[in-house]
Structures are given as C-alpha cells and as structure tokens.
Amino acid sequence: MNAALYAATLGLIATASSPALAAAPQDDVSATISRDLPGLMAIYRDLHANPELSMQEMRSAAILAKAARAAGFTVTEKVGGTGVVAVLKNGEGPTVLIRADMDGLPVVEQTGLPFASTRRGTSTAGVESGIMHACGHDTHMTAWIETARLMAARKSEWSGTLVMIGQPAEETGEGALAMLKDGLYARFPKPDYTLAFHDSADLPAGQVGAAIGWALANVDSVDIDVKGIGGHGAYPQATKDPIVLASAIVMKLQTLASRETNPLDPVVVTVGSFHSGAKHNVISDDAKLQLTVRSYSDETRNHLLDGIRRIARGEAIASGLPDDLMPVVTVKEPHTRATWNSPEFTQAAVADLKVKLGEGNVVVTPSVMGGEDFGEFRRADEQHIQSVIFWVGGVDPAKLAAAKSGGAALPSLHSPFWAPVADKVISSGSEAITLTAMRLMPRK
C-alpha cells in the first residue's frame, strides 16, 4: 500500500481513539465494538494487504504503537527487535499482560480478496518469497487495538496495571524469547496473568474456545545427516547405500509413537523431507532427512529426541557402517516449547465467558499439535504467572457444516487460501480478552 494510504490508516487510528469518540464506561462492550467495527475493518484490511516477515514488522509495530499512545498508554518500541510494549497503570491491583503477534508468513496469497497481499520480501535466512497473513495475525493486531481502546475507556471499572505487547516472530518461535531477553519483565511490570487469542480454522466464526492444560505442543525441527559409501548402481556390494539406511531409519522412527510412548500421551514424528542422490545409476554417499517432532511434556520431548539419536545410530551399526560414518542428528534451537493453559484459571475464564457471551458461544477445545511461543511468557515464572490462550473461530458456519458432511475441505491455517471471517474474529476476540482482563482487575 502506498505512503498516502498508510498515512490515512494512521490518521484513522488517531481519530477513532480520540476522547470525543471514546466509549462511555456505561456502554455495553459488545455494542461499542459493533460501533467501532467499520473503522477496525479498515485497519484490518490495511494490515492484511501489508504483511511483514518475522523480525521485520516495523510498519505493523508502528500502527500498534500509535494506536496505544492515542488511547493513553505509555509505549516503548523496538523491544526484542520490533516488539511493542504499551503500559497503562490504573491504581492498585494485579498486572495483566495481553499479547498480539505481528508477523506474516512466506506464502503467496491465493484468497482472491480485493485487498489480498501482493507483498514480497526476503527473510532473515535470505529466502525471497511472497508474504501473507496466512495465520490471521492481522486479526489479532486489530483486536489488540480495540482491546486497548476499550480498556482505556473503562478505567473507572478496573484497577491494576495493563501491559499490552505486540510480539514479533511468532512464526519462527523467536519473538517471545527475544522480548524476554530484552528485559520485558525487568523493564516493565511483570504480569500475574497473561492473555492472548488465536484465530481458528476449526471453529465457527465468532465462537470462543480454550483447552484446559496443554494447549499447543513442543515443536522441534530435527536434521539427520545419514552417511554412506557411494558407488556404481550396478555394483551395490561395493557400497553402503545411505538411501537404504535412511529408509530403515524412517520406518523405525514410527515406533517411537506406536511402541515407545503411552498412547494417552500424544506425539508426532514426521519425516517431511528426504533427499539423496542425483543420478539413476549412482549410489550416493549421503542422505538428508528433515523431521518435525511434536510433544507436550518436557519429559516426553527428551525421550523422543533421545530415541531419534538411538535409532539413527542403531540402524547405522546394523548396516555395517564404521564409527566415523555414524549419522549426525541435529536438533534446531531455539525450539518452540509447549503452551500450557493454567487449568483452574482457564476453567474460570471459560465459565465467566459462557455467562457473558452465551453458553453456545464458548467451548472447551482439545489440545492441538500446532506450536505457539506465547507459552514462554508463563514459563519465565511458572510459579507466579497464570496464563490462557483462547481460540476464536474464523470459519463460516455454513461452510464448516458442509465440510463436516462430506463437502469440500476447508483451508487450514498457513494455507494460501485461508481467509477468516475477519469481523467475527476481531469482534469476539477483543470482547473475550477485554471481559477477561476486566474480571481479573476488579475495582474495589
């Protein structure tokens, strides 16, 4: 989007946040959001059309920072790279942290939306690609802006400290740790509670859900470099074929889930990439495997990673390879650690929202094997911080029902076709987070 339209978006933020248009405390939260929705959708469309890759979210961060300042927050930028921290102190009481993630994905958008992204960029790893908000972070940022406005306008109804953060690099699992390492809990008030939401490709538009306990999984990326002794394809007896060895490793890895892990403790070990050789009649001397490994507890994670190393080495020994040609297993760091929804805290939040939003509009959801670094904000002080990340449905209910009845499959998060029902996500997300924050900080 050109500079003039960007300036118009920032102007829209300033106007919509001015005292003359701020919601009166007695206004119903839902009614206020409905009134604000046209302006919010303009902000959303701008963010959607202008996504930024991880650790490059300068434009998005500037939009969040300007909106928070206009609402009366004290704002600090460039925390952990491009992160935004907005603080609103409002008397004695607990500290609540609310997070929105800002980064897009290296995906070429194919939604057909009139405001679809045509942006391209180069990641910090040096890879050039299209860019798309294929995970809905544009809806998260827009709801964050509305939540900041709602909380500022209702200061007479709550007491405590509100810390709102725009987080970079959720997609790469770097952003939360980067902000924490840059002194998030030393430079700014440390939270008693952390809140966030993520749009969902599984729930009907506007429905709010939360898992009790484990919400999202540990995510590990593992490389296995399988060595061999190459040679002519017609004389395999003179070689140690790394493709045959790597194939044996792939098959044996499946027993980590089927035979070494409690069936009630979900795990995933997926080999997503297998590369070796360059010609029909040449046996190569190397094969490379790339794995994604998912788990919940740290103990299960360690068992899986140890098992991968053991299987790779054991199969190589069985193939007759010498010690200097043992496979090399590399676990990428940092990895994304599992996200835990504090059980009693989450149950209370769900129960409260069922009363305020309607019984059928709030559900308990199962744990999923996706990853999300929001859990790092609780892990920084597990003994004192309670946390919940909600899901907010983004799927047209009619399309969801049709898909469940055998109709066309629906796009998932990270799909180039993912286009959530954005107004419903923004409305329900901002309402759920605002009501939960206000419940945690009652005025006495």
Secondary structure, 3 states (H helix, E strand, C coil): CCHHHHHHHHHHHHHHCCHHHCCCCCCCHHHHHHHHHHHHHHHHHHHHHCCCCCCCCHHHHHHHHHHHHHHCCEEEEEECCCEEEEEEEECCCCEEEEEEECCCECCCCCCCCCCCCCCEEECCCCCEEECECCCCHHHHHHHHHHHHHHHHHCHHHECEEEEEEEECCCCCCCHHHHHHHCCHHHHCCCCCEEEEEEEEEEEECCCEEECCEEEECEEEEEEEEEECECEECCCHHHCECHHHHHHHHHHHHCHHHHCCCCCCCCCEEEEEEEEECCCCCEECCEEEEEEEEEECCHHHHHHHHHHHHHHHHHHHHHCCCCHHHCCEEEECCCCECCEEECHHHHHHHHHHHHHHHCHHHEEECCCCCCCCHHHHHHHCCCCCCEEEEEEEEEECHHHHHHHHCCCCCCCCCCCCCCCCCHHHHHHHHHHHHHHHHHHHCECC
